[in-house]
Amino acid sequence: MENTPEIKAFIRENSSLFWYTPESKKENIDHEFLVEHILNYGDMDAVRKLLKILGIEYTAKVFRAHIAKGERFRGNYFPIYLNFFENFFNKYAPQHTAA
């Protein structure tokens, strides 16, 4: 799936968060990678903008699908952010809460 121009612009704005991704590939990162890096390394403005662009429900769905893959993928999130965003999405996107 190709990213929209709005998502590509957002990635460019936050390019430093994807430090090990080659410049030529940054604009086409997948949403799972985008959500993980913004939630782990972005500031509150970046998180707010991500939620505005992707929508809270879709972001919650991407987040939950990623961490549901197992401990290795959960381990990609810093524990404090994993806990915070699990609670955040439980409150604001409960339809995407793992049962």
The 8 nearest C-alpha neighbors of each residue, nearest first, counted from 0:
[[1, 2, 29, 27, 30, 3, 28, 26],
 [0, 2, 27, 3, 29, 28, 26, 4],
 [3, 1, 6, 27, 7, 0, 4, 26],
 [2, 4, 6, 5, 7, 1, 8, 26],
 [3, 5, 7, 6, 8, 2, 9, 26],
 [6, 4, 8, 3, 7, 9, 52, 2],
 [7, 5, 9, 3, 8, 4, 2, 10],
 [6, 8, 4, 26, 10, 9, 5, 2],
 [9, 7, 11, 5, 6, 10, 4, 12],
 [10, 8, 6, 12, 7, 11, 5, 13],
 [9, 11, 7, 13, 12, 8, 14, 6],
 [12, 10, 14, 8, 13, 9, 7, 26],
 [13, 11, 9, 10, 14, 8, 15, 7],
 [14, 12, 10, 11, 15, 16, 9, 17],
 [13, 15, 11, 16, 17, 10, 12, 18],
 [14, 16, 18, 17, 13, 12, 11, 19],
 [17, 15, 14, 18, 13, 40, 36, 41],
 [18, 16, 15, 20, 14, 19, 36, 25],
 [17, 19, 15, 16, 20, 14, 21, 22],
 [20, 18, 17, 21, 16, 22, 15, 25],
 [19, 21, 17, 18, 25, 22, 24, 23],
 [22, 20, 23, 24, 25, 19, 18, 17],
 [23, 21, 25, 24, 20, 26, 14, 18],
 [22, 24, 21, 25, 26, 20, 27, 28],
 [25, 23, 22, 21, 27, 26, 20, 28],
 [26, 24, 22, 27, 28, 23, 20, 21],
 [25, 27, 7, 24, 28, 10, 11, 2],
 [26, 28, 25, 24, 2, 29, 1, 7],
 [29, 27, 25, 26, 32, 30, 33, 24],
 [28, 30, 31, 32, 33, 27, 0, 2],
 [29, 31, 33, 32, 34, 28, 61, 35],
 [30, 32, 34, 33, 29, 61, 35, 65],
 [31, 33, 35, 30, 29, 34, 36, 28],
 [34, 32, 30, 36, 31, 35, 37, 29],
 [35, 33, 37, 31, 36, 32, 30, 38],
 [36, 34, 32, 38, 33, 37, 39, 31],
 [37, 35, 39, 33, 38, 34, 40, 32],
 [36, 38, 41, 34, 40, 39, 35, 33],
 [39, 37, 35, 36, 41, 40, 34, 46],
 [40, 38, 36, 37, 35, 76, 41, 80],
 [41, 39, 37, 36, 38, 16, 42, 35],
 [42, 40, 37, 45, 38, 39, 46, 43],
 [41, 43, 45, 44, 46, 40, 37, 38],
 [42, 44, 46, 45, 47, 41, 48, 38],
 [45, 43, 47, 46, 42, 48, 41, 49],
 [44, 46, 48, 42, 43, 47, 41, 49],
 [47, 45, 43, 49, 48, 44, 37, 50],
 [48, 46, 44, 50, 49, 45, 43, 51],
 [47, 49, 51, 45, 50, 46, 52, 44],
 [50, 48, 46, 52, 51, 47, 53, 45],
 [51, 49, 54, 55, 47, 48, 53, 52],
 [50, 52, 48, 54, 49, 53, 47, 55],
 [53, 51, 49, 50, 54, 48, 6, 5],
 [54, 52, 50, 51, 49, 58, 57, 55],
 [55, 53, 50, 51, 57, 56, 52, 58],
 [54, 56, 58, 50, 57, 59, 53, 92],
 [57, 55, 59, 58, 54, 92, 60, 95],
 [56, 58, 60, 59, 54, 55, 53, 61],
 [57, 59, 55, 61, 60, 56, 62, 54],
 [60, 58, 62, 56, 57, 61, 63, 88],
 [59, 61, 57, 63, 58, 62, 95, 64],
 [60, 62, 58, 64, 59, 63, 31, 65],
 [63, 61, 59, 65, 60, 64, 58, 66],
 [62, 64, 60, 66, 65, 61, 67, 59],
 [65, 63, 67, 61, 62, 66, 60, 68],
 [66, 64, 62, 63, 67, 68, 61, 72],
 [65, 67, 73, 63, 68, 72, 64, 69],
 [68, 66, 64, 69, 65, 63, 73, 72],
 [69, 67, 66, 65, 72, 64, 70, 73],
 [70, 68, 67, 71, 72, 66, 73, 65],
 [69, 71, 73, 72, 74, 68, 66, 67],
 [70, 72, 74, 69, 73, 75, 68, 66],
 [71, 73, 74, 75, 70, 66, 69, 68],
 [74, 72, 66, 70, 75, 71, 76, 69],
 [75, 73, 71, 72, 76, 70, 77, 78],
 [74, 76, 72, 73, 77, 71, 35, 66],
 [77, 75, 74, 81, 73, 78, 39, 80],
 [76, 78, 80, 79, 81, 39, 75, 74],
 [79, 77, 81, 80, 76, 82, 74, 83],
 [78, 80, 82, 81, 77, 83, 76, 84],
 [81, 79, 83, 82, 77, 78, 84, 39],
 [80, 82, 78, 84, 79, 83, 76, 85],
 [83, 81, 85, 79, 80, 84, 78, 86],
 [84, 82, 80, 86, 81, 85, 87, 79],
 [85, 83, 87, 86, 81, 82, 88, 80],
 [84, 86, 82, 88, 87, 83, 81, 89],
 [87, 85, 89, 84, 83, 88, 82, 90],
 [88, 86, 84, 90, 89, 85, 83, 91],
 [87, 89, 92, 91, 90, 85, 86, 84],
 [90, 88, 93, 86, 87, 96, 92, 91],
 [89, 91, 88, 87, 93, 92, 86, 85],
 [92, 90, 88, 89, 93, 87, 55, 56],
 [91, 93, 88, 94, 56, 89, 95, 90],
 [94, 92, 89, 96, 95, 90, 91, 88],
 [93, 95, 92, 96, 56, 89, 97, 91],
 [94, 96, 93, 60, 92, 59, 97, 56],
 [97, 95, 93, 94, 89, 98, 92, 88],
 [96, 98, 95, 63, 67, 94, 93, 89],
 [97, 96, 95, 94, 93, 89, 63, 67]]
